């Protein structure tokens, strides 16, 4: 499948999409998502708490870019980090990661 082609539609919810994650791990399933992520990290990180974020994080002025965060997590050591489902290749991934981090610091 080429990068520009849509993935085939199936009978199951795809957990590699924003919709799939929200449908399966919606805000009422916070403990389930926490357990799932901790299992994925296998001890490299331990999530103690997570918060579902608003979908748009607007900058301080109208002309600023918008950031979309999915989940903000708090680790066992107090570390705060963002988890976002990302399925496509991002040409400016480093720029985007820096922008997201700066947005969190700005808050």
N, C-alpha and C positions, 0 to 999 in steps of 0.2 A: 504494500500500500504506500502510495506517495504521501509526503508530508501535507500536501494541500487537500488530499481526499478525506472525506468524512469517514469515520470508522463505521463498520457495518452495524445496523440496528439489530438488537437481539431481544430476547425475552426477559433478560435479567437487568437489574440496575447496575450500571457501570460505576464502580467505586473510584475510578480515575477521572471522574468529572465532578465539578462543583455541585451539580444537581444530585448526583449519586451520594456524595458525602453528606450533604444536607438532608437528603431523604432518609438515609439509614441512620445517621448519627445526629439528627436534629436536636434542637435545644433541650428536648425532653429526655434525650439519651446521653447526657453528659458523662455519666459513669462508664457507659459502654465505649464511647470514644476515648476516654482516658485510658481504659484498660487496653484497647486496641493499639493506641499509640505507644504505650509503655511496652507492649509486646514487640512492636516494630523496632523500637530503640534497643531492646534486649539489654537494658542496664546502662547503655552509654549515656542516656539521659533518663531521669525519672520525673514524670509530670505529676505534680501534687494537685494542681488546679488548672482549669482551662476556662476561657471565656469566649463565647461566640461573639464576633464583632459585627458592628454595622457594616454594610457592604461598601460604603464609600467613605473615605477619610479625606475630606476636603482640606486643601492647604489654607494658609491664613489669608490669602487674597484670591480673587476670582481667576486670575491667569495662571495659578499654580496647577501642577498636575494633580490628578486624583490617584490615591492608592487604594487598592482593594485587599483587605485582609480577611482571612477566613477564621482562624482561631489564634488567640494569644494564649500561650501556656506559661505557667510558673513552675520552674523545676524545684527539685528538693533542696537545692542550695540557694534558692531565691532568684535564680536567673530567669529573666523573662525573654521569651522567644516566640516568633510567629511561625505558624504552619499554614502553608497554602498548597492546595492541590494544583499541580502544574503538569500539564500533559504535553505541551508543545515546546519546541526549542525556542528559546528566547535569545534574540540577537544581542540584546543589551541587558543580559541577566545581572552582571555586576553593577551596572548603573541602577538598575531597578532595586537590587538588594540594598545598596547604599541609600537610595531614596526612602525605602521602607524603614530602614534603621533610623535615619534622620527624622522621619515623621514620628516614630515612637519616642525618640529623644525630645522632640519639640513638644509633644503632649506632656 
